[in-house]
Amino acid sequence: MKKPYTELDYIGLYAKRLHEDSGAYFRQHKRFLDSQYQSSREFFHQMFGEGEEFKKNARKYLKDRGIT
């Protein structure tokens, strides 16, 4: 394969590599994103509670910091 010179060459190389990888990268990336989402969700639920309590506590937190 020739050495990539332009951004388009790199995009083509990336697309070819992803195609050859049979989606393993996307599965790994999805697992990572799901993990990050779950961690963030647990963190905020511990910090603010759940349901209406979550909304009330989150709004109070933001107001106390002058964000809203």
N, C-alpha and C positions, 0 to 999 in steps of 0.2 A: 504494500500500500504506500502511496506517496505521502510525503510529509504534509500535514495540513498547513495552509498559509493564511486563510481568511477565516472569519467567524463562520461563514457558511460551510467551509470545509470541516470545522470542528463540530458544527451542528449535525452534519451528515455522518461524521464518525460516531458521534454520540448516539444518534438514532440507530445506526447499524449495530452498535454494541448492545444497545437495549433490546433490539430485536433478537439478537443472538442469545441474549441472556434469558429469554423466555419469561420475562416478567419477574424474575427473582428480585431485581432492584425495587420494583414497585411493591411487591409483597413486603420486603424489608422496610421500605419507607412507610408503608401503611402501618406496620406494627409499631414503628417508632412514633408516628403521629398519634396513634391510638393510645400509646403509653403516656405521651406528653399530655394528651387531653385528660386521661384518667387521673394523672397526678395533679393537674391543675384543678380539676373538679373536686377532688378530695381536699386539696389545700383550701379552696375557697369555702367549701361546705364546713370545714373545721373552723374557719375564721369567722364566718357569718351565719352559720346555721342552715336551715332548709326552708323551702316554701316562702310564705309571706314574711317569716322571720328573716330569711336571707335578704329579701328586697329591702326591708326596713333597716337592717343592720348595715347593708352595703351602702345605702343612701346616706345614712348617718356618718359612716366612715368617710365617704367622699366629701360630704358637706364639711366635716371637721377639718379636712385638709384643704378646703377651698377649691375643690375641683368642680363642684356643681353649683 
